[in-house]
Amino acid sequence: MSVDTCTYLLIWVIKTFVTQWDAKAACYALGGFLARVKTVAQMNMLLDLVKNCPGYNVAEYYVDGSNANATDYYAPGAWTFVDGDPVPMSADFWGHGYPNNPDITHCLRMQNITANYKLDDCECARVCYYICEK
């Protein structure tokens, strides 16, 4: 099986459909982890990358973040990165109206249909492309 990738600095945009769990494992195998979007600058860089890398502006991409361990899915701080830091919740990061189903969708993706590649909550078993960083 070949993997189609677009590399930018220490970011890999992987053009293979996998679940979020498989995306985490694949990033780890590359010596990295799912991209953690912690700053507006990082968000803008990833937006630019997926919108302008030829052939990559047609899909959804897993990035790091989950609310699976939250006791209150709607509470501030419910969404965290694997390192425990909170996922930023402002409109600079999230698509309009997202997260919209945090009680049943526990993973993060950059979604192109209604979120203009900003963050969206999704089911972890959904298959998406993914973005790794090192």
Z-matrix of the N, CA and C atoms (Angstrom, degrees):
N
C 1 1.440
C 2 1.527 1 108.33
N 3 1.300 2 117.28 1 129.42
C 4 1.453 3 120.31 2 176.42
C 5 1.527 4 108.98 3 -95.49
N 6 1.316 5 115.08 4 149.17
C 7 1.458 6 121.79 5 178.28
C 8 1.514 7 107.50 6 -114.08
N 9 1.311 8 116.48 7 124.12
C 10 1.452 9 122.28 8 178.57
C 11 1.525 10 107.71 9 -90.95
N 12 1.333 11 117.84 10 122.34
C 13 1.458 12 120.74 11 -177.31
C 14 1.517 13 111.13 12 -131.14
N 15 1.305 14 114.85 13 158.59
C 16 1.457 15 123.09 14 171.04
C 17 1.524 16 105.63 15 -127.72
N 18 1.325 17 118.32 16 118.03
C 19 1.458 18 122.05 17 -175.18
C 20 1.516 19 110.14 18 -105.14
N 21 1.344 20 115.93 19 136.17
C 22 1.455 21 122.65 20 179.80
C 23 1.506 22 107.00 21 -139.72
N 24 1.346 23 117.65 22 110.12
C 25 1.451 24 122.97 23 -174.26
C 26 1.524 25 108.57 24 53.92
N 27 1.317 26 119.45 25 -118.89
C 28 1.461 27 120.98 26 178.76
C 29 1.517 28 111.08 27 -109.87
N 30 1.311 29 114.94 28 38.60
C 31 1.463 30 122.93 29 177.99
C 32 1.526 31 107.54 30 -121.12
N 33 1.322 32 116.19 31 133.45
C 34 1.459 33 121.10 32 173.83
C 35 1.521 34 108.41 33 -116.65
N 36 1.311 35 115.91 34 127.30
C 37 1.463 36 121.24 35 172.16
C 38 1.521 37 105.10 36 -101.50
N 39 1.316 38 115.83 37 111.74
C 40 1.455 39 120.90 38 -172.58
C 41 1.527 40 109.21 39 -99.07
N 42 1.298 41 114.97 40 121.90
C 43 1.463 42 121.82 41 -176.38
C 44 1.529 43 110.23 42 -97.78
N 45 1.335 44 114.71 43 62.46
C 46 1.457 45 123.32 44 176.44
C 47 1.518 46 106.64 45 -138.47
N 48 1.322 47 117.95 46 130.73
C 49 1.464 48 121.13 47 -179.39
C 50 1.525 49 110.28 48 -78.84
N 51 1.334 50 115.82 49 121.65
C 52 1.463 51 122.24 50 178.26
C 53 1.527 52 109.45 51 -145.32
N 54 1.331 53 116.16 52 166.75
C 55 1.461 54 121.06 53 171.97
C 56 1.523 55 108.90 54 -75.00
N 57 1.318 56 116.50 55 169.21
C 58 1.457 57 119.60 56 179.91
C 59 1.521 58 111.05 57 -64.08
N 60 1.328 59 117.64 58 -37.85
C 61 1.466 60 120.65 59 179.11
C 62 1.523 61 110.67 60 -63.75
N 63 1.331 62 117.01 61 -43.15
C 64 1.463 63 120.46 62 178.79
C 65 1.527 64 111.36 63 -67.53
N 66 1.329 65 116.75 64 -33.74
C 67 1.469 66 120.63 65 176.85
C 68 1.530 67 110.14 66 -63.55
N 69 1.325 68 117.48 67 -43.75
C 70 1.472 69 121.09 68 177.62
C 71 1.520 70 110.41 69 -58.86
N 72 1.338 71 116.44 70 -46.35
C 73 1.464 72 120.97 71 -178.60
C 74 1.528 73 111.07 72 -64.29
N 75 1.321 74 117.27 73 -40.48
C 76 1.462 75 120.81 74 -179.70
C 77 1.526 76 111.06 75 -66.16
N 78 1.321 77 117.04 76 -41.19
C 79 1.468 78 120.22 77 177.47
C 80 1.529 79 110.22 78 -62.56
N 81 1.323 80 116.02 79 -43.00
C 82 1.459 81 121.01 80 178.60
C 83 1.532 82 110.22 81 -60.37
N 84 1.332 83 117.21 82 -41.27
C 85 1.469 84 121.24 83 179.07
C 86 1.529 85 111.97 84 -63.53
N 87 1.339 86 116.34 85 -26.58
C 88 1.464 87 121.30 86 176.90
C 89 1.529 88 111.78 87 -83.64
N 90 1.334 89 116.38 88 -2.72
C 91 1.460 90 120.25 89 -177.76
C 92 1.519 91 112.88 90 88.01
N 93 1.326 92 116.77 91 18.12
C 94 1.455 93 120.54 92 -178.12
C 95 1.510 94 111.96 93 -134.11
N 96 1.320 95 115.37 94 -150.75
C 97 1.460 96 122.55 95 -178.80
C 98 1.515 97 108.27 96 -155.71
N 99 1.335 98 116.67 97 165.34
C 100 1.465 99 119.28 98 175.80
C 101 1.523 100 109.13 99 -57.70
N 102 1.319 101 116.43 100 139.89
C 103 1.463 102 121.47 101 -176.75
C 104 1.524 103 110.70 102 -57.30
N 105 1.329 104 115.63 103 134.66
C 106 1.462 105 122.43 104 177.96
C 107 1.518 106 107.77 105 -106.10
N 108 1.319 107 115.67 106 113.59
C 109 1.462 108 121.30 107 -176.12
C 110 1.530 109 108.00 108 -93.17
N 111 1.342 110 115.89 109 90.79
C 112 1.466 111 120.86 110 -172.97
C 113 1.519 112 113.83 111 -104.48
N 114 1.336 113 117.49 112 -18.62
C 115 1.466 114 119.77 113 -178.49
C 116 1.526 115 109.83 114 -128.73
N 117 1.310 116 115.43 115 160.16
C 118 1.465 117 120.26 116 176.50
C 119 1.530 118 109.34 117 -62.73
N 120 1.323 119 117.62 118 -37.35
C 121 1.471 120 120.68 119 178.55
C 122 1.525 121 110.90 120 -61.43
N 123 1.352 122 117.49 121 -43.04
C 124 1.467 123 120.44 122 176.90
C 125 1.523 124 110.65 123 -63.57
N 126 1.329 125 116.26 124 -43.03
C 127 1.465 126 119.99 125 179.99
C 128 1.521 127 110.26 126 -60.15
N 129 1.332 128 115.99 127 -46.86
C 130 1.470 129 120.01 128 -178.85
C 131 1.523 130 111.75 129 -64.69
N 132 1.335 131 117.84 130 -37.14
C 133 1.456 132 121.03 131 178.20
C 134 1.530 133 110.21 132 -64.86
N 135 1.341 134 117.22 133 -43.88
C 136 1.468 135 119.85 134 179.31
C 137 1.528 136 111.27 135 -67.88
N 138 1.332 137 116.61 136 -38.58
C 139 1.473 138 119.63 137 176.13
C 140 1.523 139 110.38 138 -59.27
N 141 1.330 140 116.20 139 -46.03
C 142 1.457 141 120.88 140 179.41
C 143 1.529 142 110.58 141 -62.83
N 144 1.301 143 116.61 142 -41.27
C 145 1.465 144 121.35 143 -179.02
C 146 1.526 145 112.11 144 -62.71
N 147 1.333 146 117.73 145 -52.18
C 148 1.468 147 118.98 146 -175.77
C 149 1.526 148 112.26 147 -74.02
N 150 1.316 149 117.29 148 -24.86
C 151 1.468 150 118.92 149 178.26
C 152 1.521 151 112.53 150 -80.90
N 153 1.349 152 117.70 151 -25.33
C 154 1.460 153 120.12 152 -171.62
C 155 1.521 154 115.47 153 -115.79
N 156 1.319 155 118.55 154 -9.12
C 157 1.461 156 120.71 155 176.98
C 158 1.530 157 106.99 156 -77.21
N 159 1.339 158 119.08 157 117.98
C 160 1.467 159 120.97 158 -173.56
C 161 1.532 160 113.52 159 -51.18
N 162 1.323 161 115.35 160 127.97
C 163 1.450 162 122.12 161 177.69
C 164 1.515 163 115.31 162 83.63
N 165 1.318 164 118.11 163 -0.09
C 166 1.456 165 121.28 164 -175.17
C 167 1.526 166 113.46 165 -108.33
N 168 1.296 167 117.99 166 2.99
C 169 1.464 168 120.40 167 -176.74
C 170 1.521 169 112.41 168 -98.08
N 171 1.311 170 117.24 169 32.95
C 172 1.465 171 120.77 170 -176.24
C 173 1.525 172 112.87 171 -128.88
N 174 1.321 173 118.48 172 14.40
C 175 1.460 174 118.67 173 -171.54
C 176 1.522 175 111.68 174 -140.92
N 177 1.314 176 113.89 175 -175.77
C 178 1.454 177 123.59 176 175.64
C 179 1.521 178 107.23 177 -110.35
N 180 1.326 179 117.18 178 146.88
C 181 1.460 180 121.66 179 -174.80
C 182 1.517 181 111.10 180 -130.12
N 183 1.331 182 116.41 181 125.39
C 184 1.455 183 119.67 182 172.60
C 185 1.519 184 110.14 183 -68.76
N 186 1.322 185 116.02 184 139.96
C 187 1.453 186 124.88 185 167.92
C 188 1.525 187 106.51 186 -131.04
N 189 1.318 188 117.14 187 168.37
C 190 1.460 189 120.89 188 -177.84
C 191 1.522 190 110.68 189 -68.72
N 192 1.307 191 115.74 190 145.04
C 193 1.460 192 122.81 191 174.55
C 194 1.508 193 111.33 192 140.79
N 195 1.339 194 115.12 193 140.94
C 196 1.452 195 120.64 194 -179.72
C 197 1.522 196 109.55 195 -158.91
N 198 1.316 197 115.09 196 158.02
C 199 1.460 198 120.69 197 170.96
C 200 1.525 199 109.92 198 -119.08
N 201 1.319 200 117.28 199 16.57
C 202 1.463 201 121.94 200 -173.81
C 203 1.527 202 112.75 201 -61.86
N 204 1.323 203 118.59 202 -27.97
C 205 1.466 204 121.09 203 -178.07
C 206 1.525 205 113.00 204 -93.91
N 207 1.310 206 117.65 205 2.08
C 208 1.464 207 120.70 206 -178.46
C 209 1.529 208 111.30 207 -74.48
N 210 1.316 209 115.51 208 144.57
C 211 1.464 210 119.72 209 173.66
C 212 1.527 211 110.58 210 -88.72
N 213 1.335 212 116.11 211 -25.08
C 214 1.468 213 122.36 212 175.61
C 215 1.523 214 106.64 213 -128.92
N 216 1.325 215 116.77 214 103.09
C 217 1.464 216 121.38 215 -174.24
C 218 1.521 217 113.42 216 -63.40
N 219 1.304 218 117.94 217 -18.40
C 220 1.462 219 122.14 218 -177.26
C 221 1.529 220 112.93 219 -99.68
N 222 1.330 221 117.66 220 -4.75
C 223 1.460 222 121.31 221 -176.94
C 224 1.525 223 111.01 222 -74.95
N 225 1.340 224 117.03 223 149.54
C 226 1.471 225 119.36 224 171.94
C 227 1.531 226 109.27 225 -56.65
N 228 1.302 227 117.24 226 137.14
C 229 1.455 228 121.32 227 -178.90
C 230 1.516 229 114.34 228 85.94
N 231 1.326 230 118.02 229 2.65
C 232 1.466 231 120.39 230 179.46
C 233 1.528 232 111.26 231 -65.00
N 234 1.324 233 116.60 232 -36.46
C 235 1.465 234 121.25 233 179.51
C 236 1.527 235 108.40 234 -89.35
N 237 1.335 236 116.59 235 123.69
C 238 1.457 237 121.19 236 179.90
C 239 1.528 238 110.44 237 -134.39
N 240 1.327 239 114.04 238 158.78
C 241 1.456 240 120.83 239 171.23
C 242 1.523 241 107.77 240 -83.12
N 243 1.325 242 116.82 241 167.52
C 244 1.461 243 120.70 242 -179.03
C 245 1.531 244 111.23 243 -61.10
N 246 1.333 245 118.42 244 -25.28
C 247 1.462 246 121.03 245 178.38
C 248 1.530 247 112.79 246 -82.68
N 249 1.344 248 117.73 247 0.76
C 250 1.456 249 122.21 248 177.38
C 251 1.514 250 115.10 249 94.58
N 252 1.337 251 117.98 250 -13.62
C 253 1.465 252 120.37 251 177.86
C 254 1.524 253 109.73 252 -67.27
N 255 1.335 254 117.35 253 147.41
C 256 1.471 255 119.50 254 179.50
C 257 1.527 256 111.98 255 -73.02
N 258 1.312 257 115.49 256 143.76
C 259 1.467 258 121.44 257 173.11
C 260 1.527 259 107.06 258 -75.64
N 261 1.344 260 118.14 259 130.19
C 262 1.470 261 119.37 260 176.83
C 263 1.529 262 110.47 261 -59.51
N 264 1.317 263 116.70 262 141.23
C 265 1.465 264 120.66 263 -173.69
C 266 1.529 265 113.89 264 -111.56
N 267 1.316 266 118.75 265 7.15
C 268 1.467 267 120.44 266 -176.57
C 269 1.522 268 112.21 267 -79.07
N 270 1.324 269 115.00 268 167.50
C 271 1.466 270 121.91 269 179.23
C 272 1.530 271 111.85 270 -65.65
N 273 1.325 272 118.11 271 -14.33
C 274 1.465 273 120.36 272 174.64
C 275 1.522 274 111.01 273 -66.59
N 276 1.336 275 116.49 274 -21.49
C 277 1.455 276 121.74 275 -175.96
C 278 1.524 277 112.93 276 -110.94
N 279 1.321 278 117.33 277 -41.61
C 280 1.455 279 122.50 278 -172.29
C 281 1.516 280 112.05 279 -97.50
N 282 1.319 281 115.78 280 145.16
C 283 1.457 282 120.75 281 171.73
C 284 1.519 283 109.64 282 -65.40
N 285 1.315 284 116.49 283 156.64
C 286 1.465 285 122.09 284 -178.39
C 287 1.535 286 110.72 285 -57.14
N 288 1.330 287 115.91 286 125.35
C 289 1.461 288 120.94 287 178.31
C 290 1.519 289 115.31 288 85.56
N 291 1.329 290 117.90 289 2.69
C 292 1.467 291 121.68 290 -179.60
C 293 1.519 292 110.22 291 -107.89
N 294 1.343 293 118.55 292 150.20
C 295 1.455 294 126.54 293 -1.05
C 296 1.528 295 110.61 294 -71.94
N 297 1.318 296 115.61 295 144.64
C 298 1.466 297 118.93 296 -175.66
C 299 1.526 298 114.12 297 -116.13
N 300 1.310 299 118.77 298 -11.92
C 301 1.472 300 121.72 299 177.60
C 302 1.528 301 110.48 300 -140.47
N 303 1.329 302 119.11 301 51.18
C 304 1.464 303 119.50 302 -171.99
C 305 1.520 304 114.57 303 -65.71
N 306 1.331 305 117.84 304 -14.86
C 307 1.461 306 119.00 305 177.98
C 308 1.524 307 112.30 306 -79.45
N 309 1.327 308 118.60 307 -16.08
C 310 1.471 309 121.08 308 -179.93
C 311 1.531 310 113.35 309 -127.07
N 312 1.328 311 118.18 310 -13.81
C 313 1.469 312 121.18 311 178.83
C 314 1.526 313 107.91 312 -118.08
N 315 1.331 314 116.71 313 117.12
C 316 1.459 315 120.87 314 -167.40
C 317 1.526 316 114.97 315 -116.20
N 318 1.319 317 118.96 316 7.50
C 319 1.459 318 121.09 317 -179.69
C 320 1.528 319 110.11 318 -121.74
N 321 1.331 320 115.48 319 164.70
C 322 1.463 321 121.43 320 -178.95
C 323 1.519 322 111.24 321 -111.57
N 324 1.312 323 114.22 322 142.55
C 325 1.463 324 120.65 323 172.91
C 326 1.522 325 107.71 324 -143.45
N 327 1.304 326 115.50 325 158.98
C 328 1.467 327 122.18 326 167.61
C 329 1.516 328 103.74 327 -93.51
N 330 1.324 329 116.40 328 119.35
C 331 1.461 330 121.43 329 -169.94
C 332 1.528 331 110.45 330 -116.22
N 333 1.320 332 116.26 331 135.16
C 334 1.462 333 120.33 332 -172.01
C 335 1.522 334 115.55 333 -95.65
N 336 1.313 335 120.51 334 -18.81
C 337 1.457 336 120.94 335 -172.73
C 338 1.521 337 112.05 336 -75.84
N 339 1.320 338 117.41 337 -58.63
C 340 1.470 339 120.41 338 -177.67
C 341 1.518 340 113.32 339 -113.16
N 342 1.326 341 118.43 340 -7.47
C 343 1.463 342 120.54 341 -176.62
C 344 1.525 343 112.92 342 -110.16
N 345 1.327 344 119.09 343 2.73
C 346 1.465 345 123.23 344 179.91
C 347 1.534 346 111.60 345 51.49
N 348 1.326 347 115.78 346 42.90
C 349 1.463 348 125.29 347 179.82
C 350 1.522 349 114.19 348 68.93
N 351 1.315 350 118.08 349 10.45
C 352 1.461 351 118.82 350 173.28
C 353 1.525 352 108.17 351 -85.46
N 354 1.328 353 116.01 352 179.93
C 355 1.460 354 120.47 353 -174.79
C 356 1.516 355 112.41 354 -68.58
N 357 1.316 356 113.91 355 147.43
C 358 1.458 357 124.05 356 -179.61
C 359 1.520 358 106.41 357 -148.83
N 360 1.323 359 116.91 358 141.23
C 361 1.454 360 119.68 359 173.92
C 362 1.519 361 109.07 360 -81.09
N 363 1.329 362 116.38 361 142.74
C 364 1.463 363 119.90 362 -178.97
C 365 1.519 364 109.81 363 -149.56
N 366 1.316 365 115.54 364 166.75
C 367 1.463 366 121.38 365 175.70
C 368 1.528 367 108.93 366 -70.11
N 369 1.308 368 116.64 367 138.04
C 370 1.466 369 121.22 368 -176.83
C 371 1.527 370 113.23 369 -68.70
N 372 1.323 371 117.53 370 -21.37
C 373 1.465 372 121.30 371 -179.96
C 374 1.528 373 112.32 372 -85.71
N 375 1.321 374 117.52 373 -7.57
C 376 1.468 375 121.46 374 177.69
C 377 1.532 376 107.97 375 -63.59
N 378 1.320 377 118.01 376 145.07
C 379 1.459 378 120.13 377 177.61
C 380 1.527 379 109.72 378 -96.46
N 381 1.322 380 114.78 379 129.44
C 382 1.467 381 123.23 380 -178.49
C 383 1.530 382 108.67 381 -142.25
N 384 1.313 383 116.58 382 165.30
C 385 1.454 384 120.38 383 165.26
C 386 1.529 385 105.97 384 -70.83
N 387 1.328 386 117.76 385 179.58
C 388 1.460 387 118.47 386 -179.02
C 389 1.521 388 110.63 387 -153.69
N 390 1.344 389 114.13 388 162.65
C 391 1.455 390 121.48 389 -178.39
C 392 1.526 391 108.25 390 -123.96
N 393 1.335 392 115.19 391 123.65
C 394 1.460 393 121.42 392 177.41
C 395 1.528 394 109.68 393 -107.19
N 396 1.305 395 115.83 394 155.78
C 397 1.463 396 120.91 395 172.25
C 398 1.508 397 109.14 396 -137.19
N 399 1.325 398 114.83 397 161.26
C 400 1.462 399 120.71 398 178.03
C 401 1.498 400 108.96 399 -134.65
